[in-house]
């Protein structure tokens, strides 16, 4: 089994173990670009309630780095592990995400957090929808699938990291163009 090109950075799907703040601090201190999908939840503490940001899809974290640098960083930690495929793809088993797909995913996941939904793998069937590109607005250039989801009134743009999770948000229909 060959490893991915160790010199070129790419997005790796990893699983974190332990405290989320510790993982974020270590990745930031290591100079890594990373993304953890988050959501706001109401938590009780000492008789009062407050909104807190938590991971929307534990235990996943996406890290952008060269394989050898990330491998050297994560081995002694034992807090981060590569997510692996059951069958090798392109000669390796670590799950990677293309830059364009990850950029689209991040742009959608960070929009208007109250209306964004995170869906774990297998929760929605993307084959039912039309492949689209957004032309205009804050999501200009993002590609995904338009779907009507159960329990939601409007159709939503869904951007997926295959086999891991999807994120969905409503979009203005005037910006939607079907990709043939």
N, C-alpha and C positions, 0 to 999 in steps of 0.2 A: 504494500500500500504506500503510495507516495503522498507527501504532504502538500498543501497548497503552496504556491510561490511565497517563500518566507520574506521577501523584500517588499512586496507590494501590499499596501494596506487595503483592507476590506472590512466589511461589517460581519462580525461573528455573533452568533446567537449563543449566549451563555446562561448558565443557571447560577444564581447566587445562593449562598447558604450563610446563615447568621443574620446580623442586623443590617437592614438596608442603609441606614446612615453611614455605617462603617464602610460598606462597599462603595458608596458614592464618594466618600472622603478619600479612600485609597485610590480609586480610579482618577479622581481630580488631582491628587498629589502626584500620581504617576504621569500626569499630562495626557491622559487618554481622552478621546472624544467618545462619549457614551450617551445612550438614551434609555430611560426607564419610563414606560407608559405609566402615568399616574392619574388618580382620581381623588376628588374631595369626598371625605366622609365625616359625619358628625360623630365625635367621640365625647364620652363623659369622663371628666377628670375632676376629682375633688368637689363633686356636687354641681359643677357647671358643665356646659356643653361648648365645644368649639370645633371649627372645621379644621381637619388635618389632611394633608396630602399623603396618600399611601399608594403602593404599587397597584396598578389596575390588573396586572397579570403576573402575580408572583409564580415562579421564581425567575422570570426572564429579565435579562439585561442585554442590550445590544452594544457591542464595543467595536469601535473602528480603530484598527491597528494592523501593523505587519505581524504575521503569525509568530515569527521568532521572538519579537519583543513582547507580545502578549503572553506567549508560552512561558518565557522567562519570568514575567511579572506574576503570573497566576499560580505557578507550581508551588512556591513556598507558602502561599496564602491559605490554600485549602478552603477558600471561601467561594471561589469561582471555578466552575467546570464547564468545558465545552459541551454544547448540546450536540448530540450525534445522530446520524441517520442509521437506520437498520441496514440499509444497503448503500455501499459507497456510490457517490456521484462524482464524476470527474476525477476519479482516483483517490478521493479522500472521504472521510465520514463526518467531518465537522460541518455544521450547518452554517452557511454564509448567505448573505443577502446582498443583491446588487445595489450599487450606490443610488441609482435612480429610484428603485423600489423603496429603499429605506428613506430617502429624502421625501418621497411622496407620503409614506407612512407617517413620518414625523410631522410633516406639515398638516396632515389631517388630524392626527392625535392631539396636536397642541392648539387646535382651533376651538373657540367657544366651548369650553370644557363641559358646560351643563348639557349640551346636546350631543356630545361625542359619546359613542358607546364602544367599549372594547369587547370583542367576541373571541373566545378561545377556539382553537382548531376544531372543526367538525360541527360547530354550533349553527352555521349558516351554509347554504348550498349556493355557491357563486355561479354555478352553471345555469341557474334560472334567470340571470340578469344580462343586460347588455353591456358590453365593454365600451367605456366612454372616456373622453378627455375633457377636462374643464378648460374653457376658453374665456378668460376674464375673471375678475374678482380676486379675492385673496388666495384662492387655490388654483390660479392660472397655471396650466400645464400639467396638473396632476392627472394621472390616469388610474382608473379603477373600474368597478362594476356598479351599475345602478340597479337597486333592488327595493322591493317593498318588503319590509321586515314585519314579522308578527308583532302586534301590539303597538305599531307605530303608524301614524296617520299618513305621513308623507314618504315618498321614495327617498332613498339615501344613497350617497356615494360610499362604496366600501372599498378600502384599500387593504390588501392582504400581504402578510409575510407567510408564504405557503407552509402549511404544516404546523405553524406556531400560533398565530392569532391574526385577527382582522380588526380594523377600526372603521366605524361608520359615522357619517355626519350628513345632515340635510344640506342640499345645495340649491341655489336658484336655478330653475330649469332653463332660463335664457342663456346660461353659461355652458350647458351640457351639449356635447357633440358626440354622436355615436361613431365609434371606430369600426370600420368594416374589415 
